Amino acid sequence: MQEKHLFEYAIIRAVPRVEREEFVNIGVILYCKKANFLKTRFYLNKEKIQALCQETDIELLEKYIEALERIAAGDETAGPIAKLDLPSRFRWLTATRSTILQTSKVHPGLCDDLGEMLDRLFEEMVG
């Protein structure tokens, strides 16, 4: 019998106007220490984001997303945070912040297949 994986995940949100606290779910980050797994998945719905704030700089938001993906992947050219170990990168990526990119609280779960779970969470939370 295959052992279940204990994992943690957070939803990544675009918050075009931080002071209004309105957001659009744009991604998921999933981490499992035991499996040495840290992956993200994104979809940027530009129409939804600009419905909240027409002035949102979509190109800049895309650059921020790219930076998060590179840090999660451990791309050493992405700066010092990307060079940290997996748990430290996950904690940094999911830290509370008041910027255009934010994450939900971290939630735990159990699953058989981490990649499949990432896909399922993405479909449920981002669409």
C-alpha positions in Angstrom: 0.0 0.0 0.0 1.4 3.4 -1.0 1.9 5.8 1.8 -0.1 9.0 1.8 1.7 12.3 1.5 1.2 15.0 4.1 1.3 18.3 2.2 0.7 22.0 2.7 -0.8 24.4 0.2 -1.8 28.0 -0.2 -3.9 29.9 -2.9 -2.0 32.7 -4.6 -4.1 35.8 -5.2 -3.8 38.9 -7.3 -4.9 41.9 -5.2 -5.0 44.9 -7.7 -6.0 47.4 -5.0 -4.6 46.3 -1.7 -6.6 48.9 0.2 -9.9 47.4 -1.1 -8.9 43.8 -0.2 -10.6 42.4 -3.4 -8.7 39.6 -5.0 -8.7 37.0 -7.8 -7.3 33.5 -7.2 -4.6 33.0 -9.8 -2.5 30.1 -8.5 -1.7 27.4 -6.1 1.5 26.5 -4.3 1.9 23.0 -2.9 4.7 21.7 -0.7 5.5 18.3 0.8 8.7 18.1 2.9 9.0 14.3 2.8 8.7 14.1 -1.0 11.0 17.1 -1.5 8.1 18.7 -3.5 7.4 22.4 -4.1 5.5 23.4 -7.2 3.2 26.2 -8.3 0.6 26.5 -11.0 -0.8 29.8 -12.3 -3.5 31.2 -14.6 -3.8 34.9 -14.9 -7.3 35.9 -15.9 -6.6 39.4 -17.1 -10.3 40.4 -17.6 -11.2 39.5 -14.0 -8.2 41.4 -12.6 -8.9 44.5 -14.7 -12.6 44.3 -13.7 -11.4 45.0 -10.1 -9.0 47.7 -11.2 -8.6 48.9 -14.8 -5.2 50.4 -14.1 -3.6 47.1 -13.1 -0.2 46.7 -14.8 -0.7 43.1 -16.1 2.9 43.0 -17.5 4.3 43.8 -14.1 2.0 41.2 -12.4 3.3 38.6 -14.9 6.9 39.4 -13.9 6.0 39.0 -10.2 4.4 35.6 -11.0 7.5 34.5 -13.0 9.7 35.5 -10.0 7.5 33.4 -7.7 7.7 30.4 -10.0 11.5 30.7 -10.3 11.9 31.0 -6.5 9.7 27.9 -6.0 11.7 26.0 -8.5 15.0 26.9 -6.8 16.3 28.8 -9.9 19.5 30.2 -8.4 19.5 33.1 -10.9 16.3 34.3 -9.2 18.2 35.7 -6.2 19.1 34.7 -2.6 15.6 33.4 -1.6 15.7 30.9 -4.5 18.9 29.4 -3.0 17.3 28.6 0.3 16.1 25.0 1.1 12.6 23.9 0.2 10.9 24.6 3.6 12.4 28.1 3.8 11.3 28.9 0.2 7.8 27.7 0.9 7.6 29.7 4.1 8.9 32.8 2.3 6.5 32.4 -0.6 3.5 32.0 1.7 4.5 34.7 4.2 1.8 37.4 4.9 2.3 40.5 2.8 0.3 43.4 1.6 1.3 43.6 -2.0 -0.4 42.9 -5.4 0.4 39.2 -4.9 -0.7 37.6 -1.7 -1.4 34.0 -0.5 -4.1 32.5 1.6 -3.4 30.9 4.9 -1.5 27.7 4.6 -3.7 24.6 4.7 -2.7 20.9 5.3 -3.9 17.8 3.5 -3.2 14.2 2.7 -3.0 12.6 -0.8 -1.6 9.8 -2.8 -0.3 11.8 -5.8 1.1 15.3 -5.2 1.0 16.4 -8.9 -2.6 15.2 -9.1 -3.5 17.1 -6.0 -1.9 20.3 -7.3 -4.0 19.9 -10.5 -7.2 19.3 -8.4 -6.6 22.2 -6.1 -5.9 24.5 -9.1 -9.1 23.5 -10.8 -11.2 23.9 -7.7 -9.7 27.2 -6.5 -8.6 28.9 -9.7 -10.7 27.3 -12.4 
